[in-house]
């Protein structure tokens, strides 16, 4: 079953636990901590894959969790980093959370995953206008065709040979008046049109008022996305065998509209030539497609704040753990702590926040006076 949207719960892998090991060897009873850090947990990554065409697998597996990092071990051995969880999705997929499109997944999130079909040309019309029949005439696609509205409920894709190569053509489910407001699953259908380079507006010439049907189509497209009105497009009138004067009926829609009968083959070759020209026009008018990714920063690894007494406090899981694991009576251990804090950027952030020479800085009960190391060009605690 074709699935073009679903909601999934994703969770990045938890970081591994650090080791609380204490170094031990003969004649050295106070060897100090020698445990390694925990490994980084896996990230959740969405990757476009050419062999995936809808979101059905993801809809059937709505809970996705990356593996945790490995635990640290003695002798300062860090735990292994977990592999990222890669979720393959089709080209045209957009991932949303409650705030909009996302690219950075931190912790657990509920995500809405939506597929917008990518095609060169979209066939757009009211229900039962004959779009699926046109797709079958132009390509090797075999969509379901029947004489009742809403036969097509999901986009059908076909590939047509053109003078410039090939063009992907999408038969989009029928729109009704009010589709831009969500009527008749309008939003689900209209979003597939947004990624089409060009449009074929399909109108049933045997309908009660074809001109009114065409006006409804244009209104719905423009109300949903104004840029759809300016896309390269042509108008085709279908079921020409059911009207007395198909050429006149088509001209009444638009002066250069094409009348087509899938039953008799009337106008099919002319329509095929118009589609060929439309594909070339769309390719020439569209700028090179680029990928747009919204990046959000992850949670900060530590925070710096100052209390009313003027003492600076550094809070963060890693920096606090380093302090707790440090033997404060061992100069080598203190030097190692200072190096870790410098690499983490703690001193740099303190300076950017306004710390002054001699200010007290507190990390998990350890209080030290801040000293700038001017000779080395870096900061150190003293």
N, C-alpha and C positions, 0 to 999 in steps of 0.2 A: 504493500500500500504506500503510495506517495505521501510523504510527510514534509511539509515546508515550514513548520514551526514546532517548538517544544520547549519545556522548561526543565532545567537540570540543576542539581545541587553539586557543586564542585568544591573540593577541599585540597589545598596544597599540603604537601607532606610536612609533618612535624619535624623539627630539628632533633637530632639524636641527643641523648643525655651525655653530659660530660662525666668523666671518670673521677671518682673521689679517692683515687689511689695515692698512697704515701710511699715515697721511696724508702727502700729498706736494704741495707747491706751490712755485713759484719763491721763492728766497731764504729758504726755511724748511726746512732739511734734516732737522730733527728734529721733524716734525709730530706724532709719537706715534701710537698705535693709533687707528684710526677704524672698526674692523670692527663689524658688528652681531651681535646674538645670533641663535642658531638658533631656528626656529619650533617651537612645541609640536607633538608628535606626536598623532595622532588617538587617541581612546579607543574602547573596544569597548562598545557600548550594546545591551542587550536591550530591545525595545519590544513591548508587547502590541498586536496588530493584529486587528481584528474579522474580516477575511477569511481568516485562517489558522486551520486546524482541527487540524493535527497537526505533527509535527516531521520529516516526511519530507525536506523540502528541506535542513534542517540536517544530517540524517544523511548525505545525499549530498554535502555540502560540509563535511567535518569540520575543515578548516583555515581559520581566519578571522584575517586580519591587517589591522590598521588602517594607513593610510598614514603615512609619516614626515613630520616637519616640514621646511620648506624651509631651506636654508642662509642664513646671514647674508651681507650684502654690505658693500661699502665705504661710506664716508660715513655710518656708524652706522645703516645700514638693516637692520632685523631681518628674518629669514626669515619667510615666510608660515606661519600655523598650518594644520595639516592638518585636513580634515573628519573627524568621528567616523564610525566604522563602525557602522551601525545594523542589527541583526539582528532581524527581525520574528518573533515567536513567538505562539502562541495564548494566549488567556486561560486561566489555570490553570497556567501553566508555572512551574516552580521550577528555579533554577540552583544547582548545588552544586560546590564543589571538595572537596579532601580534608578540609577542616576544617568543612564544613557549608555552609549557604546563604551566597551572596556577593552583594555589590552593587557592590564597588569592584574593578576589574580592573587590576592593576599588573604590567607585564612579561608574560611568557608563562605561561599556565596551561592545564592540562587540566581541562575542566569536564564534569560530568554534567548533562545537561539532561533534565528529567522533566516530562511533562504529566499533570496530575490534572484529569480532566474536571469542568467546572463545570455542574451541572444542578440543577433544582428538586427532581426526584424520581428516585430510583434504583430500578430493578427488580432485586432480588437473589434468587438462588435457586441450587439445585444444577444441575449440567448437565442439559439436556433437560427442564427444568421447565416450559417454555412461555413464557419471558419475551419472546422475540422476537415470538411470536404476539400477546401482549398489547400490545406496543409498536405493532405493525401495526394492531391494532384501535382503539387510542386516537389514533393520529396518522397522518400521511401517509407515515411512514417505511416503507421496503421492505427490511427486514433479511433476510439469508439464513435460511430456515427449513427444517429437515430433522429427521428422526426419529432422530438419533444424538447422543451427548454431544459437547460442545465444538464445536457448529456455530458458535457465536459466539466468536471469539478476540479481538476488539477491541470497544470500546463502540460501540453504535449510538445515535444521538440522534434524537429526534422532538419535535415541538411540538404540544401539545394545547391546544385552546381551553378556557378555564375562565371562571367567572363574574367573576373578577377580572382577566381578560386572557388571558395565555398562560403555559403552564408547559413548561419543557424537561424531557423525560423521557429518562433514559439506561438502556439495556438493557446491564447489566454482564455480562461473561462469567461462566459458572457457577463456583461455588466447590465445593471438595470438603473433606472432613474433613482438617484439618491445613493448610488454606490460609494461616492466620496465620503458619505456620512456613515458608511458601514452597512448599508442595507444590502441584503442578498449576498452576504460575505464579501461586500465590495472592497474593503481594505485588504483582505487576503488576496483578492484577484488583482487589484490595482498595483500592488507593490511589485508584482512581476513585470509590469510594463515599464517601471522606472529605469531598469537597466537595459532596455532595448534601444539600439541606436536609431532605428527608424520604425515607423508604424504604418500598417495597412488598415484603414478604417473600412470595415466590412458591413454592408447594409443589404438587407433583404428587399429586393425590388418588388416582390409580391406582397409586401406588408401593407398595412392599412395606410401609413403615412411615412414613406421612406425618408423624406426630407426632415421630418420631425425626429426620426430615429437618429439621423446623422447629427442633428443639433444636440440631442441628449448625450451622445457619445462625446462630442467636443466639450460640452459643459462639464461632464463628469471628469474628463481628463484634466481640464484646466483647473477645476476646483480642488482636485487632489494634489496636483503638482503643475504649476504654471509653465514649467519648462517643457512639458509634454506637448504643448500647443505649438512650440517652435521646432519640434523634431521634424526631420525630413519625413514626408508621408505621401501616400496616394489613397484614393478612394476607389473601392470596387463594389459594384452592385451584383449580388448573387441571384440565383434562381431566375435567370433571364428567360428561360423556357416557359415560365408561368405568366409572362406579361406580353401584351400585344406588340409594343414597340420598345424593346429593351434599350436601344441606343438613346432614344429621347428620354426614357426614364432615368438612365444613368446621367445624362447631361443635366437633368433637372437637379440632381444631387450636387454636381460640380462639373464645370465645363470639360475637364479632362478626365472624368471618372470612366472606368472600364466596366462594361457589362459582361458577365460571365455566366455560363450554364455548365455546371459540373456534369449534368446528365447528357447533354448533347455535345459538349466540348466547345461550344461557341465562346469565343473571346479568351480561351485559355492560353493560347500562344501569345496573344498580345499582353495578357496579364503577366505571363512569365517574363516577357521582355521588360515590362515596367518594373517588376520586382528586381530584375538584374540591374537596371539603371538605378533603382532606389538603393540597392546595396552599395553600389559604387559611390553614390552621392553621400551616403551615411558615412562610409569609410573616409572620404575626403574631408568631410566637414567636422568630424569629431576629433578633438585633440587626443594625444596619446594618453591611454588610460594609466592612471597611477593608483597606487595603494595608499589609502588614508588610514592611519592607525592613531587612536587616541591613547597616549601613554599617561598613566597616573603613577606618581611615586608610591612606593611601598611604605609601610610604617617605618618611621625613623628608628634606628637601632638604639638610640639613647636620647634623653632630653636633658636640657640644662635650665635651671631656674635659680633665682636668688630670693632668699627670705628677707624679712623685715630687719634682721640684724646684720645683713650684709654678707652672709655666708652663701657661697654657691653650692648647689646640690646637683650631682650628676646621677641620673636614674636610667637604668637599662639592664636588660637581662644579662648580656655578656659582660659588661663592665663590672656589674655587681658580683657576678660569679668569680671573675678574676680576683677581685679583692678578697672574697671569702676563701679562695684557694691559696692565697699568698701567706707565707710565713713572714710576718712583719718584723721578726727579729733577725731575718736572714737578708744581708745586703744584696746578695745575688738575686734572691726572689723579688726584692723591691725593685731592682734594676729591670728585671724582666717585666714586672707590672707596668713600670713607666714606659717601656718600649711598646707594650701592647696598647696602652692608652694613647700613645702618640700615633701609632699606626691606625687606630680606630678613629682618629680625628678629634679626640676629646679636648686636647689643649687648643687646637685650632678653633673649635666652636666656642670654647670659653673666651678666647681673645675676641672673637667676633661679637660675643655677647656683652663685652665691656669689662672683663676681669682685669684687675690691676695687680701690679707686683705686690706680693705680700698678702693678698686676699685669701681668706680661708676657703678651701674647697673640700666638700664632704662626699664620699662615695661609700655607701653601706657601712657607716660607722668610722671609716678611716678619714681623718681630717689632716690636710697638709696645706702648707702655705705655697701659693703659686709663685714660681720663679721663672722668668724668661731667660732662656739660654741664648744670649745674643751672639756669642762666639760661634756656636754651631748652627745658628740660623733656625733653631727649632725650640719647642717649648719643653720644659721638664718640671717635674714636681720636686720640691725641696723640703 
